Amino acid sequence: MSDTQDPYENLKITTGVVAEPNTSRANKTGSWREFKPVIDTDACIGCGQCDTYCPDQAAKPVEGEDFYGFDLDYCKGCGICAEVCPTDAIEMVREVK
């Protein structure tokens, strides 16, 4: 048996509580991404579904335009944005590093 204490032993979280929301904004997580979203700006209708469903808040409207873009410092490449896009304007492409 290990002498290491369980750091979660006395943790008390009420069911349904988010302890620290938006922690990905504090940590740039895009460096380990394998796929990145590429948007076809002509096909994007600016509906915001990518922004609504992005777990990392990496999808944002481009100022002064009618389409969205991605902050790749925070995008993990999960592909949720591409799945929810009603016009298939987002394609997940392999990241080249």
Secondary structure, 3 states (H helix, E strand, C coil): CCCCCCCCCCCCCCCCCCCCCCHHHCCCCHHHCCEEEEECCCCCCCCCHHHHHCCCCCEEECCCCCCEEECCCCCCCCCHHHHHCCCCCEEEEECCC
